[in-house]
Amino acid sequence: MPSQGPATGRLAGLKALVFDFDGTLARLTINFALMRRRVVKLVRAAGVRDAELERLHVLELVEAAAAGLPPEGAASLRAKCAAAIEAVEFAGASRARLLPGVVKALDSLRREGIRVGVITRNCRRAVLTAAPHLLAHADALLARDDVPRTKPDPDHPLRCLSLIGADGTPAALVGDHTMDMETAHAAGLMSVGVLTGATGAADLRAAGAEAVFADVPALAAAILGGKRGPG
């Protein structure tokens, strides 16, 4: 069941949805703990040992560590970390599948004229390995390597909305993680959580989720039901 309140009434007015990928549209299969261990090992080997930096998200950790190195060392660290990150992503992508009902939900939304975009901190090749036909069911995909700054930077979802022709329209960011809720608020979008990842409803709401659904099909049903009115 969605969270109740004024926010649920806004769903029928949405003209665009930007979806996270892992845990939202697809089963979460990336071993982020392994990814972090490999990146931390590379950062330490480069001579950067800072407990505060190591608490950052992996992509931000790499950039923060590289910023303290000479140009040649920074370039080397970025390249080694990128290779390590992508290796873990591809291993996960080989096992990933879109969640049940997602394709039908996305197609139903688009038939009703709602624009659909997908953003992710994963690399594009890994996403399309996991879901080769994703772009048959969405208007755009903006992965890590498609943008200068990934979420939680608000540029990521806003760039996606611009790409799908939904600038300035009522839109929501849909995700399974607290970062998605924070990104939505930073971008001025409605924040919608789904419970198909590792984050519970209470944590999503604490991070600012204005509505929470069991999954993407449940969200689509609520939006489309609201648009059509009572039967």
C-alpha positions as CSV (number, residue, x, y, z in Angstrom):
1,M,0.0,0.0,0.0
2,P,1.2,3.5,-0.7
3,S,1.7,6.0,2.0
4,Q,-1.4,8.1,2.5
5,G,-1.8,11.9,2.5
6,P,-1.9,14.8,0.0
7,A,1.1,13.5,-2.0
8,T,-0.8,10.5,-3.3
9,G,-3.3,12.9,-5.0
10,R,-0.4,14.4,-7.0
11,L,0.3,11.1,-8.7
12,A,-2.4,11.5,-11.3
13,G,-1.0,14.8,-12.4
14,L,2.5,13.5,-13.2
15,K,3.7,13.9,-16.8
16,A,7.1,12.2,-16.4
17,L,8.8,9.6,-14.2
18,V,12.6,9.2,-13.8
19,F,13.4,5.7,-12.5
20,D,16.5,4.4,-10.7
21,F,17.6,1.1,-12.2
22,D,19.1,-1.4,-9.6
23,G,16.6,-2.4,-7.0
24,T,13.8,-0.4,-8.7
25,L,13.5,-1.8,-12.2
26,A,15.9,-4.7,-11.8
27,R,16.8,-7.2,-9.1
28,L,19.7,-5.9,-7.1
29,T,22.7,-8.1,-8.0
30,I,25.8,-5.9,-7.7
31,N,28.1,-6.8,-4.8
32,F,28.7,-3.3,-3.5
33,A,30.6,-4.5,-0.5
34,L,33.1,-6.2,-2.8
35,M,33.3,-3.1,-5.0
36,R,34.0,-0.9,-2.0
37,R,36.7,-3.2,-0.7
38,R,38.5,-3.3,-4.1
39,V,38.3,0.5,-4.4
40,V,39.5,1.2,-0.9
41,K,42.5,-1.2,-1.5
42,L,43.4,0.7,-4.7
43,V,43.0,4.1,-2.9
44,R,45.3,3.0,-0.1
45,A,47.8,1.6,-2.5
46,A,48.0,5.0,-4.1
47,G,49.0,6.4,-0.7
48,V,45.7,7.9,0.3
49,R,44.7,6.8,3.8
50,D,41.8,8.8,5.2
51,A,39.1,7.2,7.2
52,E,36.7,10.0,6.5
53,L,37.1,9.6,2.7
54,E,36.5,5.9,3.0
55,R,33.0,6.6,4.4
56,L,32.0,8.2,1.1
57,H,30.0,6.5,-1.6
58,V,32.4,4.6,-4.0
59,L,32.3,7.1,-6.9
60,E,32.8,10.1,-4.6
61,L,35.5,8.2,-2.7
62,V,37.5,7.8,-6.0
63,E,37.2,11.5,-6.9
64,A,38.0,12.7,-3.4
65,A,41.1,10.5,-3.3
66,A,42.2,11.5,-6.8
67,A,41.8,15.2,-6.0
68,G,44.7,14.9,-3.5
69,L,47.1,13.3,-5.9
70,P,49.4,14.8,-8.7
71,P,47.8,14.6,-12.1
72,E,49.5,11.5,-13.3
73,G,48.7,9.6,-10.0
74,A,45.1,10.8,-10.1
75,A,44.6,9.6,-13.7
76,S,46.1,6.2,-12.8
77,L,43.9,5.9,-9.7
78,R,40.8,6.8,-11.6
79,A,41.6,4.3,-14.4
80,K,42.3,1.4,-11.9
81,C,39.2,2.1,-9.9
82,A,37.0,2.4,-13.0
83,A,38.2,-1.0,-14.1
84,A,37.5,-2.5,-10.7
85,I,34.1,-1.0,-10.4
86,E,33.1,-2.1,-13.9
87,A,34.3,-5.6,-13.3
88,V,31.9,-5.9,-10.3
89,E,29.1,-4.3,-12.3
90,F,29.4,-6.7,-15.2
91,A,29.5,-9.7,-12.8
92,G,26.2,-8.5,-11.3
93,A,24.8,-7.6,-14.7
94,S,25.2,-11.2,-16.0
95,R,22.8,-12.3,-13.2
96,A,20.4,-9.3,-13.3
97,R,16.8,-9.4,-14.7
98,L,14.1,-6.8,-14.8
99,L,11.7,-7.3,-11.9
100,P,8.3,-9.0,-12.5
101,G,5.7,-6.6,-14.1
102,V,8.2,-3.8,-14.8
103,V,8.0,-4.0,-18.6
104,K,4.2,-4.0,-18.6
105,A,4.1,-1.1,-16.1
106,L,6.5,1.0,-18.2
107,D,4.6,0.3,-21.4
108,S,1.3,1.2,-19.7
109,L,2.6,4.5,-18.4
110,R,4.0,5.5,-21.8
111,R,0.7,4.6,-23.6
112,E,-1.0,7.1,-21.3
113,G,1.5,9.8,-22.5
114,I,3.7,9.7,-19.4
115,R,7.4,10.2,-20.3
116,V,9.7,7.6,-18.8
117,G,13.5,8.0,-18.2
118,V,16.0,5.8,-16.4
119,I,19.1,7.1,-14.5
120,T,21.8,5.1,-12.8
121,R,25.2,5.3,-11.2
122,N,26.1,2.1,-13.1
123,C,27.9,2.2,-16.5
124,R,25.7,2.0,-19.6
125,R,27.1,-1.2,-20.9
126,A,26.3,-3.0,-17.6
127,V,22.7,-1.8,-17.6
128,L,22.2,-2.9,-21.2
129,T,23.8,-6.2,-20.5
130,A,21.3,-6.8,-17.7
131,A,18.3,-5.4,-19.7
132,P,19.2,-5.4,-23.4
133,H,15.7,-4.2,-24.4
134,L,15.3,-1.5,-21.8
135,L,15.1,1.3,-24.3
136,A,12.2,-0.3,-26.0
137,H,10.2,0.4,-22.8
138,A,11.7,3.8,-21.8
139,D,12.3,7.1,-23.5
140,A,15.9,7.5,-22.3
141,L,18.7,6.0,-20.2
142,L,21.3,8.2,-18.6
143,A,24.0,6.0,-17.0
144,R,27.2,7.1,-15.2
145,D,29.2,7.5,-18.4
146,D,26.5,9.6,-20.1
147,V,26.6,12.5,-17.6
148,P,29.2,14.8,-16.0
149,R,27.7,14.4,-12.6
150,T,25.7,11.4,-11.3
151,K,23.0,11.4,-8.6
152,P,22.8,12.6,-5.9
153,D,23.6,15.6,-8.0
154,P,20.3,17.0,-9.2
155,D,21.8,17.5,-12.7
156,H,21.4,13.8,-13.4
157,P,17.5,13.6,-13.2
158,L,17.1,17.1,-14.6
159,R,19.2,16.3,-17.6
160,C,17.1,13.1,-18.1
161,L,13.9,15.1,-18.0
162,S,15.3,17.5,-20.6
163,L,16.3,14.7,-22.8
164,I,12.8,13.2,-22.8
165,G,11.1,16.5,-23.4
166,A,9.7,16.9,-19.9
167,D,11.4,20.1,-18.7
168,G,9.2,21.9,-16.2
169,T,6.4,19.3,-16.2
170,P,5.1,17.6,-13.0
171,A,7.6,14.8,-12.5
172,A,8.8,12.3,-9.9
173,L,12.0,10.4,-9.2
174,V,11.3,6.8,-8.3
175,G,13.9,4.7,-6.4
176,D,14.6,2.1,-3.8
177,H,17.3,4.0,-1.9
178,T,17.5,7.0,0.4
179,M,19.9,8.6,-2.1
180,D,17.1,8.6,-4.7
181,M,14.8,10.5,-2.3
182,E,17.5,13.0,-1.5
183,T,18.2,13.5,-5.2
184,A,14.5,14.1,-5.9
185,H,14.3,16.8,-3.3
186,A,17.5,18.5,-4.6
187,A,16.0,18.5,-8.1
188,G,12.6,19.8,-7.0
189,L,10.8,16.5,-8.0
190,M,8.2,14.4,-6.3
191,S,10.0,11.6,-4.4
192,V,8.6,8.1,-4.7
193,G,10.0,5.1,-3.0
194,V,9.6,1.4,-3.9
195,L,10.3,-1.5,-1.6
196,T,12.0,-3.8,-4.1
197,G,15.5,-2.9,-2.9
198,A,17.3,-3.2,0.5
199,T,15.7,-0.1,2.1
200,G,12.5,-0.2,4.2
201,A,9.6,2.1,4.1
202,A,10.5,3.9,7.3
203,D,14.0,4.8,6.0
204,L,12.6,5.9,2.7
205,R,10.1,8.2,4.4
206,A,12.8,9.5,6.7
207,A,14.8,10.5,3.7
208,G,11.9,12.4,2.3
209,A,9.8,9.9,0.3
210,E,6.4,11.5,-0.3
211,A,4.8,8.1,-1.3
212,V,6.0,4.5,-0.9
213,F,4.8,1.6,-3.0
214,A,5.5,-2.2,-2.9
215,D,7.0,-2.0,-6.5
216,V,6.8,-0.2,-9.8
217,P,3.7,-2.1,-11.0
218,A,1.8,-0.9,-7.9
219,L,3.0,2.7,-8.5
220,A,1.9,2.5,-12.2
221,A,-1.5,1.1,-11.1
222,A,-2.0,4.0,-8.7
223,I,-1.0,6.6,-11.3
224,L,-3.1,5.2,-14.1
225,G,-6.1,4.5,-11.8
226,G,-6.0,8.1,-10.6
227,K,-5.9,9.4,-14.2
228,R,-8.9,7.3,-15.2
229,G,-10.9,8.0,-12.2
230,P,-13.4,5.6,-10.6
231,G,-14.6,2.8,-12.8
